[in-house]
Amino acid sequence: MLKHPTTNRSKLFLIGAATFSFLSVNCDARAADKHNLLPGRTLIAQSKGVAKAAGSKSSAPAAVSSSAPIKIGFITSLTGAAAPSAKFMVDGIKLYMNQIHYKMAGRDVELSIVNDESNPATAMAAYRKLANEDKVDIIAGLALANVGYAIAPLTDQCKVPTLYVISASDDLTQRQHHNWMVRTGWSSSQPSHPFGEWVYKTLKYKRVVTFGMDYAFGYEVVGGFQKSFEDAGGKVVQKIWAPLGFSDFSTYIKKIHKDADAVFVCTFGKAAAVFPKQYKQFGPGLPLIGGGSSVDETILPQLGNEAVGTVTTMCYSGALNTRANKKFVAALHAAYPNDEASFYTESPYTTGMWINQAVTALKGNVSNKEALLAALKKVELKDAPRGPVKLDDRANPIENTYVRKVERVGGRLENTVIETFPNVSQFWKYDAATFLKQPTYSKDFPPCKYCTP
């Protein structure tokens, strides 16, 4: 359960744990219910009208009209591995909805926040319910890469416009393109591509060790860096993978080759809070570089001087010195004083802006799902906190990528922006057709041709 009050205009469903025997790629929720795949739900709070148990049947369905609320389902991981990040996701979307008083194009907005328990099977059951029983107009959210991959086929089955806010799985907008999903965040390898070349040419590092979490997100962040770094002339001389969920990296850190120039690290969440401390204690003292989640703003308050100097890449920094970002940061701190302005809050907030622009373009008429999907794909934001954003022809954002350096400013750590790459696509400067012929980034691709025992 969230540790802060829910807004009086949103409702929060907590879906209980269950054992799932299979993942059926079928939009019909009745198939899941028939096999007891969809556990009971508890309605924590609901705006407007008398609260009732989620999933209970009303006497008659409400007629769709211009006076009916626009329904948005927001799926995230309120419990499980991604729970710390999910809290910030919820705060981000609620911040925007509160700013517009839960109204778009003159219509009320009903926001349902649903827990996927960091579990793909639970996420699929929740998605089916939102699509089939709750009849939402839009589904958004999704934190983990494996959840994103599981949900993707359902978007085309259910034909509900679905916005991927955090889940960054590369192939969802590449080889496995799904028409009914729109990504409003980023793809995992997207910031790594310009960063790899920049590290070689600007930092002059020639030999780098990579250290990543042993799952899809880690493979893609590391893979994007390795490809562009080696294309520029560098060499990845060692690749280390640590199991997801680990909190003691000392054994792995002690294996890092000392003859490299730097270590590229990709961690997130609890692992990100632990790694820099253990690296300082057990590591070879090489400079740390890496993916943005490794020193996300939500992690920095848990770190000390061991993080200072770490250089990372991301499509957002809480320290961006722009009018739009300063306004966002001030509003966030006013509403949630304990929150940090990070990608986990910015992306849901920007997703709210995204939906509002599409709904406004349709003058509030969201009954035609194909028209709504088309409007969502046409959105261009010039004043998002992260900077300008628009979609490529595969519904993935084209946006700025920032190189950030952890510095102590006014007594606190921040990701100071030291370089900006404007309008970066998921393919960067690579030809899309050629890029898509290569394998997806994985544990073994790109191969470590310069690695030594």
C-alpha positions as CSV (number, residue, x, y, z in Angstrom):
1,M,0.0,0.0,0.0
2,L,1.2,3.5,-0.7
3,K,2.6,5.4,2.2
4,H,0.9,8.7,1.3
5,P,-2.8,9.6,0.9
6,T,-4.5,8.8,-2.3
7,T,-6.0,11.7,-4.2
8,N,-9.8,12.1,-3.9
9,R,-10.0,11.7,-7.6
10,S,-8.2,8.4,-8.0
11,K,-8.8,4.9,-7.0
12,L,-6.2,2.3,-6.0
13,F,-6.6,-1.5,-6.6
14,L,-4.3,-3.9,-4.8
15,I,-4.3,-7.3,-6.6
16,G,-3.5,-10.1,-4.3
17,A,-0.8,-12.7,-4.9
18,A,-1.6,-15.9,-6.8
19,T,0.1,-18.8,-8.5
20,F,-0.1,-18.7,-12.2
21,S,0.2,-21.9,-14.2
22,F,0.5,-20.2,-17.6
23,L,0.5,-16.9,-19.4
24,S,-2.3,-16.8,-21.9
25,V,-1.9,-14.2,-24.6
26,N,-5.7,-13.6,-24.9
27,C,-7.6,-10.4,-24.1
28,D,-10.6,-12.3,-22.8
29,A,-10.4,-12.0,-19.0
30,R,-13.0,-14.8,-18.6
31,A,-10.3,-17.3,-19.7
32,A,-8.2,-16.2,-16.8
33,D,-11.1,-16.1,-14.3
34,K,-12.1,-19.6,-15.4
35,H,-8.7,-21.0,-14.3
36,N,-8.7,-18.9,-11.1
37,L,-5.9,-16.8,-12.4
38,L,-7.5,-13.5,-11.4
39,P,-7.4,-13.1,-7.6
40,G,-9.8,-11.0,-5.6
41,R,-9.3,-7.2,-5.4
42,T,-9.7,-4.6,-2.7
43,L,-10.9,-1.2,-3.6
44,I,-9.0,1.2,-1.3
45,A,-10.5,4.5,-2.4
46,Q,-12.8,5.8,-5.1
47,S,-13.8,9.2,-6.1
48,K,-17.3,10.2,-7.1
49,G,-20.2,8.1,-5.8
50,V,-20.3,5.2,-3.4
51,A,-17.3,3.0,-3.2
52,K,-17.9,-0.7,-4.1
53,A,-15.7,-3.8,-4.2
54,A,-13.6,-3.8,-7.4
55,G,-14.9,-6.4,-9.8
56,S,-18.5,-6.3,-8.5
57,K,-21.3,-6.0,-11.0
58,S,-23.5,-2.9,-11.2
59,S,-27.1,-3.2,-12.2
60,A,-26.5,-1.7,-15.6
61,P,-23.5,-0.4,-17.5
62,A,-23.2,3.4,-17.6
63,A,-23.9,4.9,-21.0
64,V,-20.9,6.5,-22.7
65,S,-21.4,10.2,-23.1
66,S,-19.5,13.5,-23.1
67,S,-20.4,13.8,-19.4
68,A,-18.9,10.4,-18.5
69,P,-15.4,10.4,-17.1
70,I,-12.4,9.5,-19.2
71,K,-11.0,6.3,-17.7
72,I,-7.3,5.8,-17.4
73,G,-5.8,2.6,-15.9
74,F,-2.3,2.9,-14.5
75,I,-0.5,-0.4,-13.9
76,T,2.7,-0.3,-11.7
77,S,4.6,-2.5,-9.2
78,L,3.4,-1.3,-5.8
79,T,4.9,-4.4,-4.3
80,G,7.8,-6.7,-5.3
81,A,11.2,-5.8,-6.8
82,A,10.2,-2.5,-8.4
83,A,8.1,-1.2,-5.5
84,P,10.4,1.7,-4.5
85,S,10.3,3.1,-8.0
86,A,6.6,2.6,-8.3
87,K,5.8,5.0,-5.5
88,F,7.5,7.7,-7.5
89,M,5.6,6.7,-10.6
90,V,2.3,7.1,-8.8
91,D,3.4,10.5,-7.4
92,G,4.3,11.7,-10.9
93,I,1.0,10.9,-12.6
94,K,-1.0,12.2,-9.7
95,L,0.9,15.4,-9.6
96,Y,-0.1,16.2,-13.2
97,M,-3.7,15.1,-12.7
98,N,-4.0,17.3,-9.7
99,Q,-2.6,20.3,-11.7
100,I,-5.3,19.9,-14.3
101,H,-7.9,19.1,-11.6
102,Y,-8.6,15.7,-13.1
103,K,-10.1,17.3,-16.2
104,M,-9.2,17.0,-19.9
105,A,-11.1,18.8,-22.7
106,G,-13.8,19.6,-20.1
107,R,-14.4,16.0,-19.1
108,D,-13.6,14.5,-15.7
109,V,-10.8,12.0,-15.6
110,E,-10.9,8.8,-13.5
111,L,-7.5,7.3,-12.7
112,S,-7.3,3.7,-11.5
113,I,-3.9,2.7,-10.1
114,V,-3.4,-1.1,-10.2
115,N,-0.6,-3.2,-8.6
116,D,1.1,-5.8,-10.8
117,E,3.2,-7.1,-7.9
118,S,6.3,-6.9,-10.1
119,N,4.9,-10.1,-11.7
120,P,4.2,-10.5,-15.4
121,A,1.2,-12.9,-14.8
122,T,-0.4,-10.6,-12.3
123,A,0.1,-7.7,-14.7
124,M,-1.6,-9.6,-17.6
125,A,-4.6,-10.4,-15.3
126,A,-4.8,-6.7,-14.3
127,Y,-4.6,-5.5,-17.9
128,R,-7.4,-7.8,-19.0
129,K,-9.6,-6.6,-16.2
130,L,-9.0,-2.9,-17.0
131,A,-9.7,-3.6,-20.7
132,N,-12.7,-5.9,-20.4
133,E,-14.5,-5.2,-17.2
134,D,-13.5,-1.6,-16.3
135,K,-13.7,-0.5,-20.0
136,V,-10.9,2.0,-19.6
137,D,-10.1,4.3,-22.5
138,I,-6.3,4.3,-22.0
139,I,-3.9,2.0,-20.1
140,A,-0.5,3.4,-18.9
141,G,2.3,2.7,-16.5
142,L,4.5,-0.5,-16.4
143,A,7.8,-0.5,-14.7
144,L,9.8,-3.7,-15.3
145,A,11.1,-4.9,-18.7
146,N,9.8,-8.4,-18.3
147,V,6.3,-7.1,-17.5
148,G,6.5,-4.9,-20.5
149,Y,7.3,-7.8,-22.8
150,A,4.4,-9.9,-21.2
151,I,1.8,-7.2,-21.7
152,A,2.8,-6.2,-25.3
153,P,0.8,-8.9,-27.2
154,L,-2.3,-8.1,-25.1
155,T,-2.2,-4.5,-26.4
156,D,-3.0,-5.7,-29.9
157,Q,-5.5,-8.3,-28.7
158,C,-7.5,-5.9,-26.5
159,K,-7.0,-2.9,-28.8
160,V,-6.8,-0.4,-25.9
161,P,-4.2,2.4,-26.5
162,T,-1.4,1.5,-24.0
163,L,1.4,3.9,-23.0
164,Y,4.7,2.4,-21.7
165,V,5.9,4.9,-19.2
166,I,9.0,3.2,-17.6
167,S,9.4,-0.3,-19.1
168,A,12.2,0.3,-21.5
169,S,12.5,-3.1,-23.3
170,D,14.3,-2.4,-26.6
171,D,12.6,-4.9,-28.9
172,L,9.0,-3.7,-28.1
173,T,9.5,-0.8,-30.5
174,Q,12.0,-2.6,-32.8
175,R,11.6,-6.2,-34.1
176,Q,8.4,-6.9,-32.0
177,H,6.6,-3.7,-33.0
178,H,3.1,-3.6,-31.5
179,N,0.6,-1.2,-33.1
180,W,-1.5,-0.5,-29.9
181,M,1.4,0.5,-27.7
182,V,3.1,3.9,-27.5
183,R,6.3,4.4,-25.5
184,T,6.5,7.7,-23.6
185,G,9.7,6.9,-21.8
186,W,12.8,5.5,-23.5
187,S,14.3,2.3,-24.9
188,S,17.0,0.7,-22.8
189,S,19.9,1.1,-25.2
190,Q,18.8,4.6,-26.5
191,P,21.0,6.8,-24.2
192,S,23.9,4.3,-24.3
193,H,24.5,4.7,-28.1
194,P,25.7,8.3,-28.1
195,F,27.4,7.8,-24.7
196,G,29.6,5.0,-25.9
197,E,31.1,7.1,-28.6
198,W,31.3,10.2,-26.3
199,V,33.3,8.2,-23.7
200,Y,35.8,7.1,-26.3
201,K,36.2,10.5,-27.9
202,T,35.8,12.9,-25.0
203,L,36.9,10.9,-21.9
204,K,39.6,9.2,-24.0
205,Y,38.9,5.8,-22.4
206,K,40.1,3.0,-24.6
207,R,39.6,-0.1,-22.4
208,V,36.4,-0.5,-20.3
209,V,35.0,-3.2,-18.1
210,T,31.2,-3.5,-18.0
211,F,29.2,-4.6,-14.9
212,G,25.5,-5.2,-15.4
213,M,22.4,-6.9,-13.9
214,D,21.8,-10.3,-15.5
215,Y,18.5,-9.7,-17.2
216,A,17.1,-7.9,-20.3
217,F,17.5,-4.3,-19.1
218,G,21.1,-4.9,-18.2
219,Y,21.9,-6.6,-21.5
220,E,20.4,-3.7,-23.5
221,V,22.0,-0.8,-21.6
222,V,25.4,-2.5,-21.7
223,G,24.9,-3.7,-25.2
224,G,24.2,-0.2,-26.6
225,F,27.2,1.2,-24.9
226,Q,29.5,-1.6,-26.1
227,K,28.4,-1.3,-29.7
228,S,29.0,2.4,-30.1
229,F,32.1,2.4,-27.9
230,E,33.7,-0.3,-30.0
231,D,32.5,1.2,-33.2
232,A,34.3,4.3,-32.2
233,G,37.6,2.4,-31.5
234,G,37.3,1.3,-27.9
235,K,37.5,-2.2,-26.4
236,V,35.3,-3.8,-23.8
237,V,37.8,-6.1,-22.1
238,Q,35.6,-7.8,-19.5
239,K,31.9,-8.3,-19.0
240,I,30.5,-9.1,-15.5
241,W,26.9,-10.1,-14.8
242,A,25.4,-10.1,-11.3
243,P,22.1,-11.9,-10.6
244,L,19.0,-9.7,-10.3
245,G,18.1,-9.1,-6.6
246,F,21.7,-9.4,-5.4
247,S,22.9,-7.0,-2.7
248,D,26.5,-8.2,-2.1
249,F,28.7,-7.5,-5.1
250,S,32.0,-7.8,-3.3
251,T,33.0,-11.1,-5.0
252,Y,32.1,-9.8,-8.4
253,I,33.9,-6.4,-7.8
254,K,37.1,-8.1,-6.8
255,K,37.2,-9.8,-10.2
256,I,37.3,-6.5,-12.2
257,H,40.5,-6.2,-14.3
258,K,42.8,-3.5,-13.0
259,D,44.3,-2.7,-16.4
260,A,41.1,-1.0,-17.8
261,D,40.5,2.7,-18.0
262,A,37.0,2.7,-16.4
263,V,34.0,0.5,-15.3
264,F,30.6,0.9,-17.0
265,V,27.9,-0.1,-14.5
266,C,24.2,-0.8,-15.0
267,T,22.3,-1.3,-11.7
268,F,19.0,0.0,-10.4
269,G,17.0,0.2,-7.2
270,K,18.5,-1.4,-4.1
271,A,21.5,-2.7,-6.1
272,A,22.3,0.9,-7.1
273,A,22.3,2.0,-3.5
274,V,24.8,-0.7,-2.5
275,F,27.2,-1.0,-5.5
276,P,29.1,2.4,-5.2
277,K,29.9,1.7,-1.5
278,Q,31.1,-1.8,-2.2
279,Y,33.0,-0.6,-5.2
280,K,34.9,2.0,-3.1
281,Q,35.8,-0.7,-0.6
282,F,36.7,-3.6,-2.9
283,G,37.2,-2.1,-6.3
284,P,40.3,-1.3,-8.3
285,G,39.7,2.5,-8.1
286,L,38.9,2.9,-11.8
287,P,36.4,5.7,-12.7
288,L,32.8,4.8,-12.7
289,I,30.6,5.5,-15.8
290,G,27.3,3.9,-16.7
291,G,23.5,3.9,-17.3
292,G,21.4,6.6,-15.6
293,S,19.5,4.2,-13.3
294,S,22.8,3.5,-11.5
295,V,22.8,6.9,-9.9
296,D,19.1,7.8,-10.3
297,E,18.0,10.8,-8.2
298,T,16.0,8.5,-6.0
299,I,19.3,6.7,-5.1
300,L,21.5,9.7,-4.6
301,P,20.3,10.6,-1.1
302,Q,21.4,7.1,0.0
303,L,24.9,7.7,-1.3
304,G,27.9,9.7,-0.2
305,N,31.2,10.8,-1.6
306,E,31.7,7.4,-3.1
307,A,29.3,8.5,-5.9
308,V,30.9,11.8,-6.7
309,G,32.4,11.9,-10.2
310,T,30.3,9.1,-11.6
311,V,29.4,9.9,-15.2
312,T,26.1,8.5,-16.6
313,T,23.7,8.9,-19.5
314,M,19.9,9.3,-19.4
315,C,17.1,11.2,-21.1
316,Y,16.4,13.2,-17.9
317,S,18.2,14.9,-15.0
318,G,16.6,16.5,-12.1
319,A,19.2,19.2,-12.4
320,L,18.2,20.3,-15.9
321,N,18.4,24.1,-16.0
322,T,15.3,24.8,-18.1
323,R,12.1,26.7,-17.3
324,A,9.9,23.6,-17.8
325,N,12.0,21.4,-15.5
326,K,12.4,24.0,-12.8
327,K,8.6,24.4,-12.7
328,F,8.2,20.6,-12.5
329,V,10.7,20.2,-9.7
330,A,9.2,23.0,-7.7
331,A,5.7,21.6,-8.1
332,L,6.9,18.1,-7.2
333,H,8.6,19.2,-4.0
334,A,5.6,21.2,-3.0
335,A,3.3,18.3,-3.4
336,Y,5.7,15.5,-2.2
337,P,8.5,17.1,-0.1
338,N,10.3,13.8,0.3
339,D,10.4,12.9,-3.4
340,E,13.3,13.5,-5.7
341,A,12.8,14.7,-9.3
342,S,13.9,11.7,-11.2
343,F,12.9,9.9,-14.4
344,Y,10.5,7.8,-12.3
345,T,8.4,10.9,-11.5
346,E,9.1,12.9,-14.7
347,S,8.0,10.2,-17.1
348,P,4.6,9.6,-15.6
349,Y,4.1,13.4,-15.3
350,T,5.0,13.8,-19.0
351,T,2.7,10.9,-19.9
352,G,-0.1,12.9,-18.3
353,M,0.8,15.8,-20.5
354,W,0.9,13.4,-23.5
355,I,-2.6,12.0,-22.9
356,N,-4.0,15.5,-22.3
357,Q,-2.7,16.8,-25.6
358,A,-4.2,13.9,-27.5
359,V,-7.6,14.1,-25.7
360,T,-7.7,17.9,-26.3
361,A,-6.9,17.3,-30.1
362,L,-10.0,15.1,-30.1
363,K,-12.1,17.6,-28.2
364,G,-12.7,15.1,-25.5
365,N,-14.2,12.4,-27.8
366,V,-12.2,9.2,-26.9
367,S,-14.9,6.7,-27.9
368,N,-13.2,5.8,-31.2
369,K,-10.1,3.9,-30.0
370,E,-8.4,4.0,-33.4
371,A,-8.7,7.7,-33.5
372,L,-7.4,8.0,-29.9
373,L,-4.4,5.8,-30.8
374,A,-3.7,8.0,-33.8
375,A,-3.9,11.2,-31.8
376,L,-1.5,9.7,-29.2
377,K,1.0,8.9,-31.9
378,K,0.8,12.4,-33.3
379,V,1.7,14.2,-30.0
380,E,4.7,16.4,-29.9
381,L,5.7,18.0,-26.6
382,K,7.9,21.0,-26.8
383,D,7.9,21.8,-23.0
384,A,8.2,18.5,-21.2
385,P,10.5,18.7,-18.2
386,R,13.0,16.5,-20.0
387,G,12.9,18.6,-23.1
388,P,11.2,18.2,-26.5
389,V,9.7,14.8,-27.3
390,K,8.1,13.3,-30.3
391,L,7.7,9.7,-31.7
392,D,9.4,7.9,-34.5
393,D,7.5,5.7,-36.9
394,R,7.7,2.8,-34.4
395,A,6.1,4.8,-31.5
396,N,9.3,5.3,-29.6
397,P,10.4,8.8,-28.4
398,I,12.9,10.9,-30.1
399,E,14.3,13.1,-27.4
400,N,17.4,14.6,-25.8
401,T,20.0,12.4,-24.2
402,Y,22.1,13.9,-21.4
403,V,25.5,13.1,-20.0
404,R,25.4,13.7,-16.2
405,K,28.1,13.9,-13.6
406,V,27.4,13.3,-9.9
407,E,28.5,16.5,-8.1
408,R,27.8,17.9,-4.6
409,V,25.9,21.1,-5.0
410,G,24.7,23.0,-1.9
411,G,25.5,20.0,0.3
412,R,23.5,17.5,-1.7
413,L,24.3,15.2,-4.6
414,E,22.9,15.9,-8.0
415,N,23.3,14.7,-11.6
416,T,24.8,17.9,-13.2
417,V,24.3,17.9,-17.0
418,I,27.7,18.2,-18.8
419,E,26.6,17.3,-22.4
420,T,23.4,17.3,-24.4
421,F,22.7,15.2,-27.5
422,P,19.6,16.6,-29.1
423,N,16.8,14.5,-30.7
424,V,18.3,11.0,-30.2
425,S,16.2,8.2,-31.6
426,Q,16.4,4.5,-30.6
427,F,18.6,3.9,-33.6
428,W,20.8,7.0,-33.0
429,K,23.0,7.4,-36.2
430,Y,22.6,3.8,-37.3
431,D,20.5,2.9,-40.3
432,A,17.3,1.4,-38.9
433,A,17.0,-1.4,-41.4
434,T,20.6,-2.5,-40.9
435,F,20.3,-2.2,-37.1
436,L,17.2,-4.4,-37.0
437,K,19.1,-7.2,-38.9
438,Q,21.5,-7.6,-35.9
439,P,20.4,-9.7,-32.9
440,T,18.8,-8.1,-30.0
441,Y,21.3,-7.0,-27.3
442,S,21.8,-9.9,-25.0
443,K,24.2,-11.5,-22.6
444,D,26.2,-12.7,-25.5
445,F,25.6,-9.9,-28.1
446,P,27.7,-8.0,-28.8
447,P,30.3,-10.7,-28.2
448,C,33.2,-9.8,-26.0
449,K,35.9,-10.2,-28.6
450,Y,38.5,-8.4,-26.6
451,C,37.8,-10.1,-23.3
452,T,40.6,-12.0,-21.5
453,P,40.3,-14.4,-18.6
